[in-house]
């Protein structure tokens, strides 16, 4: 039996240190960590690796349930996959959580429902705050990632749209939209 940890924060400005230290202190011999949104499993490469890595008899540990999933559906999906592999699950800050019995699975579902409800409330408060800031004229939103002058400069140098998108770290469709061209799948 091995204890395997999974740590996650939502943005690159946040630190994983506290979570990884707690997981190592709890006995995790390996910790998978990533900076990625927890709204879905999509794009969470370290979670995928952790789920592939664990074996029958292992226990996957997180510091809190919301580090693993933000919705009941995703949490159930992940825990069901762990259970099918014979892997247990434990959240350090939700003591007594044991997914090997029916009571533990029920408790897990209830906690996940509360976590999802809390995330929904937080999002609603954030949207209200943004709306108020827009009314006051102080909310500008996220800075534009697309630099039109740079796109036009590269296009003028003969760089193809797909390469412009790659160099600037933007979607190819954004380049085409700015240039007023149709998509060119070879581009």
Secondary structure as UniProt FT lines:
FT   STRAND          3..9
FT   TURN            12..13
FT   HELIX           17..25
FT   TURN            26..27
FT   STRAND          30..35
FT   TURN            42..43
FT   HELIX           45..53
FT   TURN            56..57
FT   STRAND          59..62
FT   HELIX           65..68
FT   HELIX           72..84
FT   TURN            85..86
FT   STRAND          88..91
FT   TURN            92..93
FT   TURN            95..96
FT   TURN            99..100
FT   HELIX           102..136
FT   HELIX           148..156
FT   TURN            157..158
FT   HELIX           161..168
FT   HELIX           172..179
FT   TURN            185..186
//
